[in-house]
Amino acid sequence: MKALKETHFNFPNQSNFYKGKVRDVYTISDDFMVMVVSDRISAFDVVLPEAIPFKGQVLNQIAAKFLSATQDIVPNWVLDIPDPMVTIGRICEPFKVEMVIRGYLAGHAWREYSAGKRSVCGVSLPDGLKENDKLPQPIITPTTKASVGHDEDISKEDILAKGIVSITDYEKLEEYTFALYQRGTEIAAKSGLILVDTKYEFGKADGVIYLIDEIHTPDSSRYFYAEGYQERQNADEPQKQLSKEFVRKWLIENGFQGKDGQVIPEMTPEIVSSISERYIELYEKIVGEKFIKADADAISNRIESNVLKALETL
């Protein structure tokens, strides 16, 4: 199976190029961004050596679906999706916070809670909760967007006191975040899923706040299967997750957690194929539609041709 590991395009009026862990971003005339979602995969802040066929298409198309399904709540950055692996959008000045919202006590919030803390990012939590319990109401636990290293928890009070975001803008971000999570929860429920937690990023252009980046993908969100959720909670059993946690689990079982001196285990064609199949499963479960594989012969040529055609009309 063929996969897109890296790109080396040179589009007309290209003014900048940025290579992220997974995405390659081309700036055109400082007006547009061409975001190519590659098939690279990262875990523990490390890009793994093998790319995963169709992973980029899965993430780009899930994000496109949910951005389209939420544009009545908040305008988003998307201008065109010329290829299954590409989104072209307007350039926004990103807010330097990520809006993480949690409806359940899982992941990082549970680790903080189980260590005895009863407040996460300045939000109080009641005693007596178990891992994966539903919270009395969804809570926003923002993080600062670190250009290097890990993002860090921050409270609303600190965001405002440090002038990272103005109070007017922050209150709008909160309003959008709650509404987006509510919509995401309703859509997930139709697919038999629980949207446990997720994160949103916003930016500003010409005084307007836009939703930017991907939303509700398995890389930015945690999902549980709704069927059997309560029974598993009552029996103190782990929840059945729908996320890329299975990749992390495989790495841990093979002695890798991104720490110094650890070696990434060999990614055999069988492992790569199984990860690809899991991502396609994620797509079909989250979106509720059959995944249609894009033509994987000469992926770069296909993308270049589709982007060039789109740029002519923008």
C-alpha positions in Angstrom: 0.0 0.0 0.0 1.3 3.5 -0.9 1.4 6.4 1.6 2.3 10.0 1.5 5.3 10.6 3.9 6.4 14.0 2.8 5.7 16.7 0.2 7.9 19.1 -1.8 5.5 21.2 -3.7 6.3 24.6 -5.2 3.0 26.3 -5.8 2.5 29.7 -7.7 3.0 32.6 -5.3 4.1 30.3 -2.5 5.5 32.5 0.3 6.2 30.0 3.1 6.3 26.3 4.0 5.9 24.7 7.4 6.3 21.0 8.2 4.4 19.9 11.3 4.4 16.4 12.8 1.6 15.3 10.4 0.7 18.3 8.2 2.6 20.2 5.6 1.4 23.8 5.3 2.0 25.9 2.3 1.3 29.7 2.5 0.2 31.3 -0.8 0.8 35.1 -1.1 0.2 35.4 2.6 -3.5 35.1 1.8 -4.3 31.4 1.9 -3.0 28.2 3.5 -2.8 24.9 1.7 -2.8 22.3 4.4 -1.7 18.8 3.2 -2.6 16.1 5.8 0.2 13.6 5.2 0.1 9.9 6.2 2.8 10.5 8.9 1.8 9.3 12.4 3.1 10.6 15.7 2.9 9.3 19.2 4.6 10.5 22.4 5.6 13.7 20.4 7.7 11.5 18.0 7.0 11.0 14.3 7.1 7.3 13.7 9.3 6.0 10.8 6.5 4.5 8.6 3.6 6.4 7.1 0.1 4.9 7.4 -1.8 4.5 4.1 -5.1 6.5 4.0 -4.6 8.1 7.5 -4.3 11.6 6.0 -7.5 11.2 4.0 -9.3 9.8 7.1 -8.3 12.9 9.3 -8.9 15.5 6.5 -12.3 14.1 5.6 -13.5 13.7 9.3 -12.5 17.3 10.0 -14.2 18.5 6.7 -17.4 16.7 7.7 -17.5 18.3 11.2 -16.4 21.7 10.1 -19.3 21.7 7.6 -21.7 20.4 10.2 -20.8 23.3 12.6 -20.5 26.3 10.4 -23.9 27.6 11.6 -22.4 27.9 15.1 -19.1 29.6 14.2 -17.5 30.5 10.9 -14.4 28.3 10.0 -11.2 28.8 8.1 -12.1 26.4 5.2 -12.4 27.8 1.7 -12.0 24.6 -0.4 -11.3 20.9 -0.1 -9.7 20.2 -3.5 -8.4 16.8 -2.6 -9.2 14.1 0.0 -5.9 15.0 1.8 -6.0 18.8 1.4 -7.8 21.7 2.9 -7.3 25.3 1.6 -8.3 28.0 4.0 -7.9 31.6 5.0 -5.0 32.7 7.1 -5.9 33.6 10.7 -3.9 34.9 13.6 -4.3 32.0 16.0 -5.2 32.6 19.6 -2.4 31.3 21.8 -4.7 28.9 23.8 -6.3 25.6 22.9 -9.8 25.2 24.2 -10.0 21.7 25.7 -13.5 20.7 26.8 -14.3 17.6 28.9 -17.6 16.0 29.5 -16.1 13.0 31.4 -13.3 12.5 33.9 -10.7 10.8 31.7 -7.1 11.1 30.5 -5.1 14.1 31.9 -8.0 15.3 34.0 -8.4 11.9 35.7 -4.6 11.8 36.4 -4.8 15.2 38.1 -7.9 14.2 40.1 -6.5 10.8 41.2 -3.4 12.6 42.4 -5.7 14.4 44.9 -6.4 17.6 43.0 -10.0 18.8 43.0 -9.4 21.7 40.6 -8.2 21.5 36.9 -7.3 24.7 35.2 -9.1 26.6 37.9 -12.3 24.6 37.5 -13.5 22.9 40.7 -14.5 19.2 40.7 -16.6 17.4 43.3 -15.3 14.5 45.5 -16.3 10.9 44.9 -15.8 10.7 41.1 -14.3 7.6 39.4 -12.3 7.4 36.2 -14.5 8.0 33.1 -17.5 9.2 35.1 -19.7 11.8 33.4 -19.1 15.2 34.9 -22.0 17.2 36.4 -21.6 19.5 33.3 -18.9 19.9 30.6 -15.8 21.9 31.7 -13.3 23.9 29.7 -9.7 23.2 30.7 -7.5 25.4 28.4 -3.9 24.8 27.5 -1.3 27.3 26.3 -0.1 26.5 22.8 3.6 25.8 23.2 5.8 26.4 20.1 8.3 24.0 21.6 7.6 21.1 24.0 4.3 20.2 25.6 1.2 22.4 26.0 0.6 23.4 29.6 -2.6 23.8 31.6 -3.7 27.3 32.3 -6.8 28.8 34.0 -9.2 31.3 32.5 -8.1 33.8 35.2 -4.4 33.5 34.2 -5.3 33.8 30.5 -7.1 37.1 31.2 -4.5 38.4 33.8 -1.6 37.8 31.4 -3.5 39.4 28.5 -3.1 36.2 26.4 -6.7 36.7 25.2 -9.0 39.7 25.8 -12.1 39.1 28.0 -14.5 39.9 25.1 -12.8 37.4 22.8 -12.4 34.7 25.6 -16.0 34.8 26.5 -16.8 34.3 22.8 -14.4 31.3 22.6 -16.1 29.8 25.6 -19.5 30.2 24.1 -18.3 28.6 20.8 -16.6 25.8 22.6 -19.6 24.8 24.6 -21.9 24.9 21.5 -19.4 23.0 19.4 -19.1 20.3 22.0 -22.8 20.0 22.3 -23.2 19.6 18.5 -20.3 17.0 18.5 -22.0 15.1 21.3 -25.3 15.0 19.4 -23.6 13.8 16.2 -21.5 11.2 18.1 -24.7 9.8 19.8 -26.2 9.1 16.4 -23.2 6.8 15.7 -23.5 5.1 19.1 -20.5 7.0 20.5 -19.8 9.3 23.4 -17.6 12.4 22.7 -15.6 12.3 26.0 -13.3 15.2 25.4 -11.9 17.2 22.5 -10.1 20.4 21.7 -10.8 23.4 19.5 -8.4 26.1 18.1 -9.5 29.5 17.0 -8.0 32.3 15.1 -8.9 35.9 14.0 -8.9 37.5 10.6 -10.3 41.0 9.9 -11.8 41.2 13.4 -13.8 37.9 13.0 -13.2 34.8 15.1 -12.8 31.6 13.0 -12.6 28.0 14.0 -9.3 26.7 12.6 -7.5 23.3 12.4 -9.2 19.9 12.6 -12.1 19.1 14.8 -13.6 15.9 16.3 -11.0 13.6 14.7 -9.6 10.6 16.6 -6.3 12.5 16.9 -7.9 15.5 18.7 -10.7 13.8 20.5 -11.5 10.8 22.7 -14.6 8.7 22.1 -16.2 5.9 24.1 -18.7 3.4 22.8 -22.1 4.3 24.3 -23.3 0.7 24.4 -22.3 -0.8 27.7 -20.8 2.4 29.0 -22.8 2.4 32.2 -22.4 -1.3 32.8 -18.6 -0.9 32.5 -18.6 2.0 34.9 -20.7 0.1 37.5 -18.3 -2.8 37.2 -15.2 -0.6 37.4 -14.1 -1.9 34.0 -12.1 0.1 31.4 -14.2 1.9 28.8 -14.1 0.8 25.2 -12.3 3.6 23.4 -12.3 4.8 19.9 -9.1 6.8 19.5 -5.5 6.4 18.4 -4.8 4.9 21.8 -4.2 1.5 20.2 -1.0 2.9 18.5 0.3 4.1 21.9 -0.6 0.8 23.5 1.4 -1.1 20.8 4.4 1.1 21.3 4.3 0.8 25.1 4.0 -3.0 24.9 7.1 -2.9 22.7 9.1 -0.8 25.1 8.7 2.7 23.6 7.2 5.8 25.3 9.3 8.5 23.6 12.0 8.5 26.3 15.7 9.0 25.8 17.5 5.8 24.8 14.3 4.0 23.8 14.1 2.6 20.2 10.9 2.7 18.1 9.9 -1.0 17.5 10.0 -2.2 13.9 6.9 -1.3 12.0 6.4 -4.3 9.8 4.1 -4.1 6.7 1.6 -6.1 8.8 1.6 -3.5 11.6 1.3 -0.6 9.1 -1.6 -2.4 7.4 -3.4 -3.0 10.7 -3.0 0.6 11.8 -4.4 1.7 8.4 -7.4 -0.6 8.8 -8.0 0.8 12.3 -8.1 4.4 11.0 -10.5 3.4 8.3 -12.7 1.8 11.0 -12.5 5.0 13.0 -13.7 7.0 10.0 -16.6 4.7 9.3 -17.7 4.6 13.0 -17.4 8.4 13.6 -18.8 9.6 10.3 -21.3 6.8 9.8 -20.4 6.3 6.2 -18.4 3.8 4.1 -14.8 5.0 3.6 -14.0 5.4 -0.1 -10.2 5.1 -0.7 -8.8 7.8 -2.9 -6.6 6.7 -5.8 -3.2 6.0 -4.2 -1.1 5.8 -7.4 1.0 8.9 -7.7 -0.5 10.7 -4.6 1.8 13.7 -4.9 0.9 14.3 -8.6 -2.8 14.0 -7.8 -2.6 16.5 -5.0 -0.5 18.9 -7.0 -2.9 18.8 -9.9 -6.0 19.3 -7.7 -4.4 22.2 -5.7 -3.3 24.0 -8.8 -6.8 23.9 -10.2 -8.3 25.2 -6.9 -5.8 28.0 -6.6 -6.8 29.3 -10.1 -10.4 29.9 -8.8 -9.5 31.5 -5.4 
